Amino acid sequence: MKHIQTINKANLKESAQKGGCGKCQASCQSACKTSCTVANQKCER
Amino acid sequence: MIHKFTLNGLYIVLDVNSGGVHIVDEMTYDLLDDAKPPFADECPAEILEKLSGKYDAEELKECYLELKSLYEEKILFSVDDYEKYAAFAVASPIKAMCLHIAHDCNLRCTYCFASTGDFGTGRKLMPVETGKLAIDFLLENSGNRENLELDFFGGEPLMNFDAVKEVVKYAREREKDYGKHFRFTITTNGLLLDDDKIDLINKEMSNVVLSIDGRKEVNDRIRVTPNGKGSYDIILPKFKQLVDARSKDKDYYVRGTFTKFNLDFSEDVFHLNEAGFDQISVEPVVGDPDDPYALTEAELPQVFAEYEKLAQRLLENDKAGKHFNFFHFMLDLNQGPCAIKRLRGCGCGNEYVAITPDGDIYPCHQFVGMEEYKMGNLEEGTFDMEMKKVFAGTHIYNKPKCRECWAKFYCSGGCNANNYQYAGDIHNAHELSCEMEKKRLECAIMMQAVKAIEKGI
């Protein structure tokens, strides 16, 4: 495309179909214990 | 839903529901003020007319069709169809625990959310037996989850380190019987660190959070001993010793808090890096708006500018081959958590609980001491399943502000405790935190965009 560059796989929908296993870390346990960010967690499947 | 923003000279468009991130030119950016579904076969006359003074009509038509094509690929204006997954995880096992091994502290940090260590409930240490009951509780309530997280927290957990050792030993014995694995973490102010404690922490703890706020004068203004002396000179060498001896396959973070007193907090992030650390988290203080150190709406422009500055400095640093990790800009746009994980925040009160020295169970460490949120007690064998269901229901579709927010799949509804304390209900949004979270996300997405351009996309 001339005007637009897409930089990632945009795969959230796909992730929902395969997701929900619950193996990943509880987000608040990682480094913050206060301000919550989920998107910086790793998928552990 | 899309979110578009400009940062660092880039025009960036996030397609909220697919997670797609697009770098666009200025014309496309402007066109997106009006171009939206349903897309016509060609660019509507009124849009052409509106933008014809600024852009060439043929280019606009071409651009419109590019947008239409992305829409048809479902990576622009894609639909939010995740609500059907919100019922998942309601009956979730409990897999994570914050164990308040000490409700006492040897510092008197003025911004402490835990009333300088005792959570307003009296200074006490957790008996080993209560710690063992907590391990049993987690083992028995964790269903098919194999990895169990347990964070030794306080107060200051090193004040009761013999109990930490005993609880770790007990958990290691018991985990085999259940086919589980404990991942221990500990959050410490570092004052009592010595060779033996460092050895055990580096052997047993998969993550360690080391509390220090950055520059000496910043740290020592807030993080003081009971007689008012600063802690920086005591803790820095100990943290260095711990990190230098730590295996690279284990995590650690030096973790600071910024307040109204250090709105130039990027200096603190870089100070910590210069002091020898490469895993750094520095984040905003949360407190009553009347507290002298509190961040309020008035400080937001400065905070935003500082986040932008920090992002710039980190990019320059990466380019110079001196990469270090800033926790709140970590973002993997391709392999982050699944959409179902993103519907809820930390999992407090549902997948995650906190245990006090008395064996009381709360949804998380931030709720400890709020009697109305006490969920049960280990010795009494009580646990409020109805309250667990309430917390399981704190997903983004049950939070009216979150439902409509572009950042919903990144912050996932924010901190329920902050929502309750500062916005009156766990389902409300603590908007000051939201604004800062959104700014961090924009910076993190921009950094990914810059890196993608550098790699040739």
Boltz contact constraints between the chains, C-beta under 6 A:
constraints:
  - contact:
      token1: [A, 1]
      token2: [B, 66]
      max_distance: 6.0
  - contact:
      token1: [A, 3]
      token2: [B, 25]
      max_distance: 6.0
  - contact:
      token1: [A, 3]
      token2: [B, 28]
      max_distance: 6.0
  - contact:
      token1: [A, 3]
      token2: [B, 63]
      max_distance: 6.0
  - contact:
      token1: [A, 3]
      token2: [B, 66]
      max_distance: 6.0
  - contact:
      token1: [A, 4]
      token2: [B, 22]
      max_distance: 6.0
  - contact:
      token1: [A, 4]
      token2: [B, 24]
      max_distance: 6.0
  - contact:
      token1: [A, 4]
      token2: [B, 28]
      max_distance: 6.0
  - contact:
      token1: [A, 4]
      token2: [B, 66]
      max_distance: 6.0
  - contact:
      token1: [A, 5]
      token2: [B, 23]
      max_distance: 6.0
  - contact:
      token1: [A, 5]
      token2: [B, 457]
      max_distance: 6.0
  - contact:
      token1: [A, 6]
      token2: [B, 22]
      max_distance: 6.0
  - contact:
      token1: [A, 7]
      token2: [B, 21]
      max_distance: 6.0
  - contact:
      token1: [A, 7]
      token2: [B, 449]
      max_distance: 6.0
  - contact:
      token1: [A, 7]
      token2: [B, 452]
      max_distance: 6.0
  - contact:
      token1: [A, 7]
      token2: [B, 457]
      max_distance: 6.0
  - contact:
      token1: [A, 8]
      token2: [B, 21]
      max_distance: 6.0
  - contact:
      token1: [A, 8]
      token2: [B, 333]
      max_distance: 6.0
  - contact:
      token1: [A, 8]
      token2: [B, 334]
      max_distance: 6.0
  - contact:
      token1: [A, 9]
      token2: [B, 334]
      max_distance: 6.0
  - contact:
      token1: [A, 10]
      token2: [B, 18]
      max_distance: 6.0
  - contact:
      token1: [A, 10]
      token2: [B, 19]
      max_distance: 6.0
  - contact:
      token1: [A, 10]
      token2: [B, 20]
      max_distance: 6.0
  - contact:
      token1: [A, 10]
      token2: [B, 75]
      max_distance: 6.0
  - contact:
      token1: [A, 12]
      token2: [B, 18]
      max_distance: 6.0
  - contact:
      token1: [A, 12]
      token2: [B, 19]
      max_distance: 6.0
  - contact:
      token1: [A, 12]
      token2: [B, 339]
      max_distance: 6.0
  - contact:
      token1: [A, 15]
      token2: [B, 338]
      max_distance: 6.0
  - contact:
      token1: [A, 15]
      token2: [B, 339]
      max_distance: 6.0
  - contact:
      token1: [A, 16]
      token2: [B, 82]
      max_distance: 6.0
  - contact:
      token1: [A, 16]
      token2: [B, 85]
      max_distance: 6.0
  - contact:
      token1: [A, 16]
      token2: [B, 339]
      max_distance: 6.0
  - contact:
      token1: [A, 16]
      token2: [B, 340]
      max_distance: 6.0
  - contact:
      token1: [A, 19]
      token2: [B, 338]
      max_distance: 6.0
  - contact:
      token1: [A, 19]
      token2: [B, 340]
      max_distance: 6.0
  - contact:
      token1: [A, 20]
      token2: [B, 88]
      max_distance: 6.0
  - contact:
      token1: [A, 20]
      token2: [B, 340]
      max_distance: 6.0
  - contact:
      token1: [A, 24]
      token2: [B, 337]
      max_distance: 6.0
  - contact:
      token1: [A, 24]
      token2: [B, 341]
      max_distance: 6.0
  - contact:
      token1: [A, 26]
      token2: [B, 96]
      max_distance: 6.0
  - contact:
      token1: [A, 26]
      token2: [B, 149]
      max_distance: 6.0
  - contact:
      token1: [A, 26]
      token2: [B, 346]
      max_distance: 6.0
  - contact:
      token1: [A, 26]
      token2: [B, 347]
      max_distance: 6.0
  - contact:
      token1: [A, 26]
      token2: [B, 351]
      max_distance: 6.0
  - contact:
      token1: [A, 26]
      token2: [B, 352]
      max_distance: 6.0
  - contact:
      token1: [A, 27]
      token2: [B, 346]
      max_distance: 6.0
  - contact:
      token1: [A, 28]
      token2: [B, 346]
      max_distance: 6.0
  - contact:
      token1: [A, 29]
      token2: [B, 96]
      max_distance: 6.0
  - contact:
      token1: [A, 29]
      token2: [B, 149]
      max_distance: 6.0
  - contact:
      token1: [A, 29]
      token2: [B, 151]
      max_distance: 6.0
  - contact:
      token1: [A, 31]
      token2: [B, 253]
      max_distance: 6.0
  - contact:
      token1: [A, 31]
      token2: [B, 255]
      max_distance: 6.0
  - contact:
      token1: [A, 31]
      token2: [B, 281]
      max_distance: 6.0
  - contact:
      token1: [A, 31]
      token2: [B, 327]
      max_distance: 6.0
  - contact:
      token1: [A, 32]
      token2: [B, 283]
      max_distance: 6.0
  - contact:
      token1: [A, 34]
      token2: [B, 286]
      max_distance: 6.0
  - contact:
      token1: [A, 35]
      token2: [B, 283]
      max_distance: 6.0
  - contact:
      token1: [A, 36]
      token2: [B, 345]
      max_distance: 6.0
  - contact:
      token1: [A, 36]
      token2: [B, 346]
      max_distance: 6.0
  - contact:
      token1: [A, 36]
      token2: [B, 414]
      max_distance: 6.0
  - contact:
      token1: [A, 36]
      token2: [B, 415]
      max_distance: 6.0
  - contact:
      token1: [A, 37]
      token2: [B, 411]
      max_distance: 6.0
  - contact:
      token1: [A, 38]
      token2: [B, 342]
      max_distance: 6.0
  - contact:
      token1: [A, 38]
      token2: [B, 412]
      max_distance: 6.0
  - contact:
      token1: [A, 39]
      token2: [B, 331]
      max_distance: 6.0
  - contact:
      token1: [A, 39]
      token2: [B, 336]
      max_distance: 6.0
  - contact:
      token1: [A, 39]
      token2: [B, 410]
      max_distance: 6.0
  - contact:
      token1: [A, 40]
      token2: [B, 330]
      max_distance: 6.0
  - contact:
      token1: [A, 40]
      token2: [B, 331]
      max_distance: 6.0
  - contact:
      token1: [A, 41]
      token2: [B, 337]
      max_distance: 6.0
  - contact:
      token1: [A, 43]
      token2: [B, 337]
      max_distance: 6.0
